C-alpha cells in the first residue's frame, strides 16, 4: 500500500467541512447509519455525501468496506478526473455531475479539499446578476 504524508479519512473530511463551511454531518438513513450528507444551511442542497460501501462497487477487487465521498464537479471534469484508483464516476449521485473519492489515502488531502470546495461552490445559492439569465 502506498504511503502518503497524510491519510485523508472520513474524520478529516468532516473536520474540514466544519472548519471551512460550519457544516455538521446529517445522518439521514437508519438503513445506512454511517452514511451522512454535507449540505448548505441556506438552500439545503447537498455538496457532499460520505458512505461506506464494498470496494467491488467501485470496480476494485475485494468486498472490504471502504469510506467514500461523493462531490459535485464541473461536468467537463467528470470524464477526465476518474482514474480507477481513487477517483471514480459518482457512485450514488448523477455520474454526469458527481464523482466518488476513495477516503483511504489514495487521493491526496489537498485534492479532496479542492474538490470539496468546488462542490460547495457549485451547489451554493447563486446571486442573480442584473440583466443576466442563469
DOFITI-816861 format. One record per residue: residue number from 1; chain; x, y negated, z of N, C-alpha, C in turn. Coordinates in Angstrom, 1 decimal. Layout:
BEGIN
i; ch; n_x; n_y; n_z; ca_x; ca_y; ca_z; c_x; c_y; c_z
NUM; A; X; Y; Z; X; Y; Z; X; Y; Z .
...
This chain:
BEGIN
i; ch; n_x; n_y; n_z; ca_x; ca_y; ca_z; c_x; c_y; c_z
1; A; 0.8; 1.2; 0.0; 0.0; 0.0; 0.0; 0.9; -1.2; 0.0 .
2; A; 0.5; -2.2; -0.8; 1.2; -3.5; -0.9; 1.1; -4.3; 0.3 .
3; A; 2.2; -4.8; 0.8; 2.3; -5.7; 2.0; 2.1; -7.2; 1.5 .
4; A; 1.3; -7.9; 2.2; 1.1; -9.3; 1.9; 1.5; -10.1; 3.1 .
5; A; 1.8; -11.4; 2.9; 2.1; -12.3; 4.1; 0.9; -12.4; 5.0 .
6; A; -0.3; -12.4; 4.5; -1.4; -12.5; 5.4; -2.6; -11.7; 4.8 .
7; A; -3.1; -10.7; 5.5; -4.1; -9.9; 5.0; -5.5; -10.6; 5.3 .
8; A; -6.1; -11.0; 4.3; -7.4; -11.7; 4.4; -8.5; -10.7; 4.7 .
9; A; -9.2; -10.9; 5.8; -10.2; -9.9; 6.2; -11.6; -10.6; 6.4 .
10; A; -12.6; -9.9; 6.7; -13.9; -10.4; 6.9; -13.8; -11.5; 8.0 .
11; A; -13.1; -11.3; 9.1; -13.0; -12.3; 10.2; -12.3; -13.6; 9.7 .
12; A; -11.3; -13.4; 8.8; -10.6; -14.6; 8.2; -11.6; -15.4; 7.4 .
13; A; -12.4; -14.8; 6.6; -13.3; -15.5; 5.7; -14.4; -16.2; 6.5 .
14; A; -14.9; -15.5; 7.5; -15.9; -16.1; 8.4; -15.3; -17.3; 9.1 .
15; A; -14.1; -17.2; 9.6; -13.4; -18.3; 10.3; -13.2; -19.5; 9.3 .
16; A; -12.8; -19.2; 8.1; -12.6; -20.3; 7.1; -14.0; -21.0; 6.8 .
17; A; -15.1; -20.2; 6.6; -16.4; -20.8; 6.4; -16.8; -21.6; 7.5 .
18; A; -16.6; -21.2; 8.7; -17.0; -22.0; 9.9; -16.2; -23.3; 9.9 .
19; A; -14.8; -23.2; 9.7; -14.0; -24.4; 9.8; -14.2; -25.4; 8.7 .
20; A; -14.3; -24.9; 7.4; -14.5; -25.7; 6.3; -15.9; -26.3; 6.1 .
21; A; -16.9; -25.5; 6.3; -18.2; -25.8; 6.0; -19.2; -25.8; 7.2 .
22; A; -18.7; -25.5; 8.3; -19.6; -25.4; 9.5; -20.7; -24.3; 9.4 .
23; A; -20.4; -23.3; 8.6; -21.3; -22.2; 8.4; -21.1; -21.0; 9.3 .
24; A; -22.2; -20.6; 9.9; -22.2; -19.3; 10.7; -22.8; -18.3; 9.8 .
25; A; -22.3; -17.0; 9.9; -22.9; -16.0; 9.0; -24.3; -15.6; 9.5 .
26; A; -25.2; -15.2; 8.5; -26.5; -14.8; 8.8; -26.6; -13.3; 8.4 .
27; A; -27.0; -12.5; 9.4; -27.2; -11.1; 9.2; -28.7; -10.9; 9.0 .
28; A; -29.1; -10.6; 7.7; -30.5; -10.6; 7.3; -31.1; -9.2; 7.3 .
29; A; -30.3; -8.1; 7.2; -30.9; -6.8; 6.9; -30.6; -5.8; 8.0 .
30; A; -31.7; -5.3; 8.5; -31.5; -4.2; 9.6; -30.9; -3.0; 8.9 .
31; A; -31.2; -2.7; 7.7; -30.6; -1.5; 7.0; -29.1; -1.7; 6.7 .
32; A; -28.6; -2.9; 6.7; -27.2; -3.1; 6.5; -26.7; -4.1; 7.5 .
33; A; -26.6; -3.7; 8.8; -26.3; -4.7; 9.9; -25.0; -5.4; 9.8 .
34; A; -24.0; -4.9; 9.1; -22.7; -5.5; 8.9; -22.7; -6.5; 7.8 .
35; A; -23.6; -6.5; 6.9; -23.7; -7.4; 5.8; -24.2; -8.8; 6.2 .
36; A; -23.6; -9.8; 5.7; -24.0; -11.2; 6.1; -23.9; -12.1; 4.9 .
37; A; -24.7; -13.2; 5.0; -24.6; -14.2; 3.9; -24.1; -15.5; 4.5 .
38; A; -23.4; -16.3; 3.6; -23.0; -17.6; 4.0; -23.8; -18.5; 3.1 .
39; A; -24.5; -19.5; 3.7; -25.4; -20.4; 3.0; -25.3; -21.8; 3.4 .
40; A; -25.6; -22.7; 2.5; -25.7; -24.1; 2.8; -26.8; -24.4; 3.8 .
41; A; -26.5; -25.3; 4.7; -27.5; -25.7; 5.7; -28.6; -26.6; 5.1 .
42; A; -28.3; -27.3; 4.0; -29.3; -28.2; 3.4; -30.2; -27.5; 2.4 .
43; A; -29.7; -26.9; 1.4; -30.5; -26.3; 0.4; -30.8; -24.8; 0.6 .
44; A; -30.1; -24.2; 1.6; -30.3; -22.8; 2.0; -29.7; -21.8; 0.9 .
45; A; -29.1; -22.3; -0.1; -28.5; -21.4; -1.2; -27.3; -20.6; -0.6 .
46; A; -27.2; -19.4; -1.0; -26.0; -18.6; -0.7; -24.8; -19.0; -1.5 .
47; A; -23.7; -19.1; -0.8; -22.4; -19.3; -1.5; -21.5; -18.1; -1.3 .
48; A; -21.9; -17.2; -0.5; -21.1; -16.0; -0.3; -21.9; -14.9; 0.4 .
49; A; -21.5; -13.7; 0.1; -22.1; -12.6; 0.8; -21.0; -11.6; 1.1 .
50; A; -20.9; -11.2; 2.4; -19.9; -10.2; 2.8; -20.7; -8.9; 3.0 .
51; A; -20.2; -7.8; 2.4; -20.8; -6.5; 2.5; -19.7; -5.5; 2.8 .
52; A; -20.1; -4.3; 3.4; -19.2; -3.2; 3.4; -19.8; -2.1; 2.5 .
53; A; -19.0; -1.7; 1.6; -19.5; -0.7; 0.5; -18.5; 0.4; 0.3 .
54; A; -18.8; 1.5; -0.2; -17.8; 2.5; -0.6; -17.0; 2.1; -1.7 .
55; A; -15.7; 2.4; -1.7; -14.7; 2.0; -2.7; -15.2; 2.4; -4.1 .
56; A; -15.8; 3.6; -4.2; -16.2; 4.1; -5.5; -17.3; 3.2; -6.2 .
57; A; -18.0; 2.4; -5.4; -19.0; 1.4; -6.0; -18.3; 0.4; -6.8 .
58; A; -17.0; 0.2; -6.6; -16.2; -0.8; -7.4; -15.4; -0.1; -8.5 .
59; A; -15.6; 1.2; -8.6; -14.8; 1.9; -9.6; -13.5; 2.3; -9.1 .
60; A; -13.2; 2.2; -7.8; -12.0; 2.6; -7.2; -12.1; 4.0; -6.7 .
61; A; -11.0; 4.8; -6.6; -11.1; 6.1; -6.1; -11.4; 6.2; -4.6 .
62; A; -12.1; 7.2; -4.2; -12.5; 7.4; -2.8; -13.8; 6.8; -2.3 .
63; A; -14.2; 7.3; -1.2; -15.5; 6.8; -0.6; -15.4; 6.0; 0.7 .
64; A; -14.1; 5.7; 1.0; -13.8; 4.9; 2.1; -14.6; 3.6; 2.1 .
65; A; -15.2; 3.1; 3.2; -15.9; 1.9; 3.2; -14.9; 0.7; 3.3 .
66; A; -15.2; -0.3; 2.4; -14.4; -1.5; 2.4; -15.2; -2.7; 2.5 .
67; A; -14.6; -3.8; 3.0; -15.3; -5.1; 3.0; -15.1; -5.8; 1.7 .
68; A; -16.1; -6.4; 1.2; -16.0; -7.3; 0.0; -16.8; -8.6; 0.2 .
69; A; -16.4; -9.5; -0.6; -17.0; -10.9; -0.6; -17.5; -11.2; -2.0 .
70; A; -18.7; -11.5; -2.2; -19.3; -11.9; -3.5; -19.3; -13.5; -3.4 .
71; A; -18.8; -14.1; -4.5; -18.8; -15.5; -4.6; -19.2; -15.9; -6.0 .
72; A; -19.8; -17.1; -6.1; -20.3; -17.6; -7.4; -19.1; -18.3; -8.0 .
73; A; -18.9; -18.1; -9.3; -17.8; -18.8; -10.1; -18.4; -19.4; -11.4 .
74; A; -17.6; -20.2; -12.0; -17.9; -20.8; -13.3; -18.1; -19.6; -14.2 .
75; A; -19.2; -19.5; -15.0; -19.4; -18.4; -15.9; -18.2; -18.1; -16.9 .
76; A; -17.4; -19.2; -17.2; -16.3; -19.0; -18.0; -15.2; -18.1; -17.4 .
77; A; -15.2; -18.0; -16.1; -14.2; -17.3; -15.3; -14.6; -15.8; -15.0 .
78; A; -15.9; -15.5; -15.2; -16.3; -14.2; -14.8; -15.7; -13.1; -15.7 .
79; A; -15.3; -13.4; -16.9; -14.7; -12.4; -17.7; -13.2; -12.3; -17.6 .
80; A; -12.6; -13.4; -17.1; -11.1; -13.4; -17.0; -10.6; -13.1; -15.6 .
81; A; -11.3; -13.4; -14.6; -10.8; -13.1; -13.2; -10.8; -11.7; -12.8 .
82; A; -11.8; -10.9; -13.1; -11.7; -9.5; -12.6; -10.5; -8.8; -13.1 .
83; A; -9.8; -8.1; -12.2; -8.6; -7.4; -12.5; -8.6; -5.9; -12.3 .
84; A; -9.8; -5.4; -11.7; -9.9; -4.0; -11.4; -9.1; -3.5; -10.2 .
85; A; -8.4; -4.5; -9.5; -7.6; -4.1; -8.3; -8.2; -4.7; -7.1 .
86; A; -8.5; -6.0; -7.2; -9.0; -6.7; -6.0; -10.1; -7.7; -6.3 .
87; A; -10.3; -7.9; -7.6; -11.4; -8.8; -8.1; -12.2; -8.0; -9.2 .
88; A; -13.5; -8.0; -8.9; -14.4; -7.2; -9.8; -15.6; -8.0; -10.2 .
89; A; -16.3; -7.6; -11.2; -17.6; -8.2; -11.6; -18.5; -8.2; -10.3 .
90; A; -19.4; -9.1; -10.2; -20.3; -9.2; -9.0; -20.9; -7.8; -8.7 .
91; A; -20.8; -7.3; -7.5; -21.3; -6.0; -7.1; -22.8; -6.2; -6.8 .
92; A; -23.2; -7.2; -6.0; -24.6; -7.3; -5.6; -25.3; -8.4; -6.3 .
93; A; -24.6; -9.4; -6.8; -25.2; -10.5; -7.4; -25.1; -10.5; -8.9 .
94; A; -25.7; -11.5; -9.6; -25.7; -11.5; -11.1; -24.2; -11.5; -11.6 .
95; A; -23.9; -10.6; -12.4; -22.5; -10.4; -12.9; -22.0; -11.5; -13.7 .
96; A; -22.9; -12.3; -14.4; -22.5; -13.4; -15.2; -22.0; -14.6; -14.5 .
97; A; -22.4; -14.7; -13.2; -22.0; -15.8; -12.4; -21.3; -15.5; -11.1 .
98; A; -21.3; -14.3; -10.7; -20.7; -13.9; -9.4; -19.6; -12.9; -9.6 .
99; A; -18.6; -12.9; -8.7; -17.5; -11.9; -8.7; -17.4; -11.3; -7.3 .
100; A; -16.8; -10.2; -7.2; -16.6; -9.5; -5.9; -15.1; -9.4; -5.6 .
101; A; -14.8; -9.8; -4.4; -13.4; -9.8; -3.9; -13.2; -8.8; -2.9 .
102; A; -12.2; -7.9; -3.0; -11.9; -6.9; -2.0; -11.2; -7.6; -0.9 .
103; A; -11.6; -7.4; 0.4; -11.1; -8.0; 1.5; -10.1; -7.1; 2.3 .
104; A; -9.1; -6.6; 1.6; -8.1; -5.7; 2.2; -6.7; -6.2; 2.1 .
105; A; -6.5; -7.4; 1.7; -5.2; -7.9; 1.4; -4.7; -7.9; 0.0 .
106; A; -5.5; -7.3; -0.9; -5.2; -7.2; -2.3; -5.2; -8.6; -2.9 .
107; A; -6.2; -9.4; -2.6; -6.4; -10.7; -3.1; -5.8; -11.7; -2.1 .
108; A; -4.9; -12.5; -2.6; -4.2; -13.5; -1.7; -5.2; -14.4; -1.0 .
109; A; -4.9; -14.7; 0.2; -5.8; -15.5; 1.1; -6.1; -16.9; 0.4 .
110; A; -5.1; -17.5; -0.2; -5.3; -18.8; -0.8; -6.2; -18.7; -2.0 .
111; A; -6.2; -17.6; -2.7; -7.1; -17.4; -3.9; -8.5; -17.2; -3.4 .
112; A; -8.7; -16.5; -2.3; -10.0; -16.3; -1.7; -10.6; -17.6; -1.3 .
113; A; -9.8; -18.4; -0.6; -10.2; -19.8; -0.2; -10.6; -20.6; -1.4 .
114; A; -9.8; -20.6; -2.4; -10.1; -21.4; -3.6; -11.4; -21.0; -4.2 .
115; A; -11.6; -19.6; -4.4; -12.9; -19.1; -5.0; -14.1; -19.4; -4.1 .
116; A; -13.9; -19.3; -2.8; -15.0; -19.6; -1.8; -15.3; -21.1; -1.9 .
117; A; -14.3; -22.0; -2.1; -14.6; -23.4; -2.3; -15.3; -23.7; -3.5 .
118; A; -15.0; -23.0; -4.6; -15.7; -23.1; -5.9; -17.1; -22.7; -5.7 .
119; A; -17.3; -21.6; -5.1; -18.7; -21.1; -4.9; -19.5; -22.1; -4.1 .
120; A; -18.9; -22.6; -3.0; -19.6; -23.6; -2.2; -20.0; -24.8; -3.0 .
121; A; -19.1; -25.3; -3.9; -19.4; -26.4; -4.7; -20.5; -26.1; -5.8 .
122; A; -20.4; -25.0; -6.4; -21.3; -24.6; -7.4; -22.8; -24.4; -6.9 .
123; A; -22.9; -24.1; -5.6; -24.2; -23.8; -5.1; -24.7; -25.0; -4.2 .
124; A; -23.9; -26.1; -4.2; -24.3; -27.2; -3.4; -25.4; -28.0; -4.1 .
125; A; -26.1; -28.8; -3.3; -27.1; -29.7; -3.9; -26.4; -30.8; -4.7 .
126; A; -26.8; -30.8; -5.9; -26.2; -31.8; -6.8; -27.0; -33.1; -6.8 .
127; A; -26.3; -34.2; -6.8; -27.0; -35.5; -6.9; -27.2; -35.9; -8.3 .
128; A; -28.4; -36.4; -8.6; -28.7; -36.8; -10.0; -28.1; -38.1; -10.3 .
129; A; -27.5; -38.2; -11.4; -26.9; -39.4; -11.9; -27.9; -40.2; -12.7 .
130; A; -27.9; -41.5; -12.6; -28.8; -42.3; -13.3; -28.7; -42.1; -14.8 .
131; A; -29.8; -41.8; -15.5; -29.7; -41.6; -16.9; -29.1; -40.3; -17.4 .
132; A; -28.8; -39.4; -16.5; -28.2; -38.2; -16.8; -29.1; -37.0; -16.5 .
133; A; -29.2; -36.1; -17.3; -30.0; -34.9; -17.1; -29.1; -33.8; -16.5 .
134; A; -29.7; -33.0; -15.6; -29.0; -31.8; -15.1; -29.3; -30.6; -15.8 .
